Structures are given as C-alpha cells and as structure tokens.
Amino acid sequence: MTLDVSTGQPVTLDALGPVVVNSDGSLSRISNWDRMEESEKAVAKRRIAKRNVERLRAFRDAGDLKAELVSALKINSAESEQGNEAESVATASLAAAPAEITQLLDRHTSDATWRSHLSATEYRVLRTKGTEARGGEYDAFYPDEGHFVCRGCGLPLYSAAAKFKSGCGWPAFDQCYRGAVETTEDNSHGMRRIEITCSRCDGHLGHVFVGETMTATNERHCVNSVSVKYVKGRHEATEEAIAAAK
C-alpha cells in the first residue's frame, strides 16, 4: 500500500506506469511503457523498484521523507530488507514519492518538469490545451470496472461506470468524482464552451456539454484519451454532475 500525500488515502500502484525517482528529486517516466511486452515490464519494474527504494531511503535518511510515508513505503521493514520492495511498494508510483517530489506534480509544477514527465502528445493536450484526433485509445473502451485518473498527476477523475457511448469520437463521461474536475468558460476558436481541467494539476481534459439528454445527468464530459489513464480497481468516492446543475 502507498499513500497519496495530498489526501492521505490509499491509492493503486502503477496508475501511470513506473515512475523513476531521480537522484535530484525530480521525476521521470518510461514513455513507451504501454508498448512494452509483459516480460520487459517485469524486468523494468524490478530494476526501477530497487533504485527507487535506494533513493527514497536516502530522502528518509536526510529527513525529507515524512514519517507516515516511511511507514506506508515499508522501507524500514524486514520484508523490505529482504528485497521484496518490488511487490510491496516500490515501482514508485507518483503517490509513493516523498511529499516534496509529489507536490511538484500539481498546478504549480514547472514547465520543464512537465516536459520531462509527459510525452510530446500528452504535453500538447494536457499543458497547452490541444485536442487529439478522434478515435483515441479509450474512445471505444468500456470496462466493467475500474476508474480513470489524470495522466499528468494521477488524480482519480472518473469511474468506469460513468463512461458511456456518445458517438462523438472521444471518451464520454456523464459525471466525475466530487472535487476532481474544474470548469472554466472557454471562448476560443469563435465558440463558447466549458473547458474541464484536473483540479490538482490544471491539466486540460476536454470540454463538458450540457442539454444533450444522452444520460440522466444531462451532461457529457468529452475527454481526450491522452489526458487520462485507465486503472483497474474501484475508487471509493462520491460522483457528481458539475455543469448541468449550474
């Protein structure tokens, strides 16, 4: 188990693939993780886990790793000393990093950090409000369970149950986790729309449309696939419509 330092709640490991904790405290991620074979992933996980735990211990010894995270990461335990970090903690998801590192991945994160953390396409959409082409990774993907997190910072945004077939060409959700998504009036390109962004890192998700009567909530979150990442497992949180009620 690891803890999300912003909420104190348990989170799923590898929500975004293994994150490498660099020696200077910055983060980087394997950009081609989704295209690797399972055997390659297994080897990479073990190597990343060993290196990340060594660096997390260094942060701990320097007093930069908070006590509650030391406990969550189990880096003092006998199990950890026996080399089981890869299974217990330490592919080092964003949530597994020290508070000082995790806090970089929010709306105050520097442009340079985002550029190193995201692929070119992810950066264009999440950080410069771009739009991916129709028919992306999750357009026709309808899992029976699980949830979707922000691809930038890992914040849970939508349940799998909230996703529906809209025929628009992009993933559509009719509600989000409470407090996870923010709205802003968008008057760009000669149109009046409502932009939706991640409430933690301000990453661009897409736009929300109201009044189409497609579902009971009467709103459609039209989301870029590259702005989110599917994670198996249920996320316990209240869901709500955010635009139709305004």
N, C-alpha and C positions, 0 to 999 in steps of 0.2 A: 504494500500500500504506500502511496505517496500522498502528500497534501498540496492542495492549491493554496499558495500562500496568501492569495487575495481574499479567499473565502474561508479557509480552514477546513474545507470539506474534502473527503477522499475523491480522487479522480482516477481515470483509467490511464494506465501507462501506454506509451506509444500512440497517443492520439494523433500525432502528426509525423510519426516515424521517429527513430532515434535522433536525439539532439546531442551534439557534441559540445561539451563544456570545455572551452579553450583555456589555456593557462593564464590568459589575461582577464578571464571572467566573461569574455564575450561568448556568444552562442553561434553555432553554425549547424547546418542540417544537410544530410545527404540528399542532394537534389534529385537523384534518379532512383530513390528508394522504391517507388511504386513500380518501377520497371525491372527490379532485381528479382532473380529466382529465389525461392524459399531457402534453398541451401546457402546461397550467398548472404541472404539476410541473417541467417542463424550465425554464420561466422562473423559477420559485421557487428551483430548485437553483442557477442561475447567480447570482441575487441574494444568496442566503444564502452561497454559496461565497465571493463577493468580500468580503462583510462579515466572515465568519468568519476568512478569511486575514488581513485587516487587523488584527483583534483578536488573533489568535494571534501575529502579528508583534509586536504591542505587548507581549504577555506575554513573548515571546522577548527583546525589547529591554530589558525590565525585569528580566530574569534569572529569570523564573518558568516558563520553558518548558525542560524538560530537553534536553540535547544529543541524546540518542537520538531524541527526538520531533521535534526540529528536522530531523534527517535524514529521518525517516520521512515527515514532512509536506512535505518538499522546499521549504520556504519560503525557502531561500537560493538555489535553483537558477535557472538562466537560463530554464528552462521555466516556472517559477513567475512570473518577472518578465514573461514574455510573455503572461500572463493565462490560462494553462491550468490554473489551480488547480481549476476545477470538475471536470475529468476526473481529475486526478492525486491530489487529496486531499479537496477541501475542501467537500464538502457537510457536513463536520464531523459525523461520527457521534460517538457517545459516546466511542469509543476514540480519536478524533482530537483530543480536547480535551487541554489541559495536565493533568498529573498532579493539580494542585491542584483542578481542576474535576471530573475523572473520579472522584476519590476521594470527592466529595460523594455520588455515587450508589451507596451501599452501605448496610449496616445502621446506620450512624451518621448518615445523611442526615437533615436536619431535616424535620419535618412540613410546614413552609411550602414547602420546596423540592419535596417530593413533590407537594404540591397544585398547584404551578405546572407541574410536569413531566408529570403524568398527567391524563387526562380524569376526569370525575366517576365514571364507572363503573369505570375502571381503578383509581382510588384506593380506591373502596369494596371492591373484591375484593382487590387486592394489599396494601393497607395496613391494612384493617380486617377482613380475613378473611371477606369477603362471598362469595356464590355467585351466579353469573349464571344466567339461565334456561336450560333445556335447548335444544339445537339452536343453539348459538352458531356463530361464524364458522368454526371449524375442526372442528366435530363430524363432518361428512361429507366432510372434505377429506383425501385420501390421496395426497400427492405421491410420485412415483417416486424423487425425490432431494431433497437439501436437509436443513435442520435447523430446530429451533425454539429461539429464545432467550427469555430473560426480557424481558417487555415493559417492566419497570421499569429494569433496568440493562444489558441486552444480553448477559448471560452465556449461552453456549450450554448448553442443558439436555437436549434430546432429538434424536435423529436421526429423519429421516422414516421410516426402516426400522423404528423401534421403535413406530410408531403402528399400531394395529390396530382392527378393527371390533368393538366390545364391545356395542353396542346400548343403552348406558347413557344416552345423550343428551348426553354431554360427551366431548371428546377423550380417548382412552385410549392409554397407552404402557406397554410391558412392561419397559422398562429405561431408564436415563438415563446421561448422561456421568459418569464417575467424579468424585466430589467436587462435582458441580454441585447436587445436591438433598439437603436435610437432612430428617430426620423428627423429629416430636415427638408424644407421646401427646396426644390431644385428647378430653376428656371433656365437651365442651359439648353442649347440646341433649339431654341424657339418653342420649347414645350414647358408646361407646368406639371411637374411630377413630384412625388415624395420619395426622396432618397432614403435608403436604410443602411445603417452602419453598425458595426460591432461596438457595443457600449464600452468595452475595455480598451481596445486599441484604435478605434475610429476607422477600422478597415472598411472599405466600400464593399457592400454585399450586392446591391442592386437597387430595385425600386419596389414600392408596395402600391398596389392598385385596389381601389375600393368601388363597390357597387356593381360588380360583375355577376353576382348571385351564383357563383360556382359552388360555394360551400356555405355551411351555416354561419361562419364568421363574416362572410361577405367581403373578404379581403384576400388578395393574392400577393405574397411576397415573391417577386421574380428575382431569383438569386443566381449569380454566376457560379458555376461549378467550381471554378478555381478559388473562389472565396471561402469555400467550406471544405470540410473533410469528414467523411463518414466514420463513425466509431461504433463498434459493437457494444452491446450492453445498455441497460436502461439508465437514464439520468433522472433522478427524482427531483422534480421542480414543477412549480405551477406554470401552466401555459396560458397565454392571453393573446387576444387580438389587440393591436396597438393603434391602428389607423381608423377603423370603421367607427369606433366609439367617440372619436374626436369631432 
